[in-house]
Amino acid sequence: MIPLSVAELITVVRGEPHDIPESPPRITGPVVIDSRLAEPGSLFAALPGARVDGHDYAATAVAAGAAVVLATRPVGAPAVVVDDVTAALGALARHTVRSLGATVVALTGSAGKTSTKDLIAQLLQRAGPTVWPAGSFNNEIGLPLTALRAAEDTRYLVLEMGARGIGHIRYLTSLTPPRIGAVLNVGTAHIGEFGDRETIAEAKGELVEALPPADEGGVAVLNADDPLVRAMAARTRARVVLFGESEEAAVRAERIRLTPEGRPAFSLSTPTGCADVTMRLYGEHHVSNALAAAAVAHEVGMSAEAIAETLTAADPLSKWRMEVTERADGVTIVNDAYNANPDSMRAALRALAAMGESTRAKGGRTWAVLGQMAELGDDAFAEHDAVGRLAVRLNVSRLVSVGGQEAAWLDMGAKNEGSWGEESVHVSDAGAAVRLLRDELRPGDVVLVKASRSVGLEDVALRLTGDADGADGEVAAR
């Protein structure tokens, strides 16, 4: 965080001081919304949480060293009181970004945002000090918290932008105006909220509308293989750079293939050169993510060779996204349970099928442990049925659907697709899934675990890997 005085904070957020000492300590960061993370010089933002109210923990944060509390009411400790803490965080983030000389890179899309953000971060780190979100901090709270981690020497600020409706991305770009904006895809995630893909495209395209014109350095990085994304070129004043498999893409992949372990390999082609890439991530869907990241890196001056070298060495930085653990007994667990939508579910199943090819000859089997895909609206039955059927078509050995009605639809789709009987089973909860798997897994098996975040299916993967104490990277408002 860029250090500032309490007086400066009051001016930026238009707040009222309460219980501020005559010589208050300077705010040096970080900005936290969890009192347990407070440290000397930090700013504690008191937000209401699902179960607790951050105002109740203000004194704890100050006792831990927080210089001041950002709150909506007096808290009996040094505080700056505002009407809306979330809006105040946004104002503070806007002030910080304006004070920086950093290049702001923003990205959005229906699927792959977090994985692509992690790839962009690892690429840009080679070019200079880079700040990026932890996990999926992509809303009106998470984005300001990320921006406020930037320091005076930050050269690149990478931001993930999500949307639950029209106008959400427009608001986020007003807080942290990007110079480079990337749109990955327009899929069916959150279609129950938006209604159709065209409305999703309208919301995602707000990112490119916010970019500066080409003569001021604005760059829109668009997926040439997605017609709804490619059409966004007409909505921006920025220079357009296409990525994808299309021959018209400036940054494209050629000779795409999967290794026997299910890792993507391809030849990266850029306007300034070509180089080979073999990724450490799993699944062919990461090729598109890598191309988007490569296009951003190329725009800041990285060579094709440096981009390829970094993509080859890149690791998954965020938890529970195709996170692969090989147990001592020869069973492989793929924890992709952070979230799910129809597009990402299909991609994960194809990755599982590819990973299973190398073990099938040795007697290993593939297991898909799947749960609900949320926010699909009227498409929920058809999409769950289709995923169940796809598991059969990909020759997945066993399907374990976990949960309520939507999980039952997965099971039904699999059984209706072909001659499956005991290959597909529907269980009530994570505990039942764990008991089944512990009884039946054998060396060489590969297990994919995936569902929407609200299902909490990561518990299955964590218990199977012996990491049941693993915690989410998000922080609570306390």
PEQUI-V283914 format. One record per backbone hydrogen bond with DSSP energy under -1.0 kcal/mol. NH is the residue of the N-H (numbers start at 0). CO is the residue of the C=O. If there is no record, write none. Layout:
BEGIN
NH;CO  NH;CO
END
This chain:
BEGIN
3;26  8;4  9;5  10;6  11;7  12;8  14;9  15;80  17;78  26;3  27;40  28;40  31;42  36;33  37;34  40;64  41;38  42;29  43;67  44;31  45;69  46;44  48;51  53;46  55;52  56;53  57;54  60;56  61;57  62;58  63;59  64;61  65;60  66;41  68;77  69;43  70;79  78;17  79;68  80;15  81;70  87;83  88;84  89;85  90;86  91;87  92;88  93;89  94;90  95;91  96;92  97;93  98;94  102;154  104;156  105;179  106;158  107;181  109;184  115;111  116;112  117;113  118;114  119;115  120;116  121;117  122;118  123;119  124;120  125;122  126;123  127;123  130;155  137;135  142;138  144;140  145;141  146;142  147;143  148;145  149;146  153;150  154;128  155;128  156;102  157;130  158;104  160;106  161;137  167;164  170;166  171;167  172;168  173;169  175;171  178;103  179;103  180;218  181;105  182;220  183;107  190;187  191;374  192;189  193;189  194;190  199;195  200;196  201;197  202;198  203;199  204;200  205;202  206;203  208;204  213;236  215;212  216;213  217;212  218;178  219;238  220;180  221;240  223;242  225;222  229;225  230;226  231;228  232;229  233;230  234;231  238;217  240;219  242;221  243;250  248;245  249;241  250;241  251;268  252;243  253;266  256;264  258;262  261;258  264;256  265;276  266;253  267;274  268;251  269;272  272;269  274;267  276;265  278;263  282;261  285;282  286;283  288;284  289;285  290;286  291;287  292;288  293;289  294;290  295;291  296;292  297;293  298;294  300;297  301;296  306;302  307;303  308;304  309;305  310;306  311;307  312;308  313;309  322;334  324;332  326;330  329;326  331;444  332;324  333;446  334;322  335;448  337;319  344;340  345;341  346;342  347;343  348;344  349;345  350;346  351;347  352;348  353;349  354;350  355;351  359;355  361;358  362;359  363;358  366;445  367;397  368;447  369;399  370;449  378;375  379;376  382;378  383;379  384;380  385;381  386;382  387;383  388;384  389;385  390;386  391;387  392;388  393;389  394;391  395;390  397;365  398;422  399;367  400;424  401;369  402;426  407;403  408;404  409;405  410;406  411;407  412;408  413;409  414;410  415;411  416;412  423;420  424;398  426;400  432;428  433;429  434;430  435;431  436;432  437;433  438;434  439;435  440;436  443;329  444;441  445;364  446;331  447;366  448;333  449;368  451;371  454;451  455;452  458;455  459;456  461;457  462;458  463;459  464;460  466;461  469;466  477;475
END
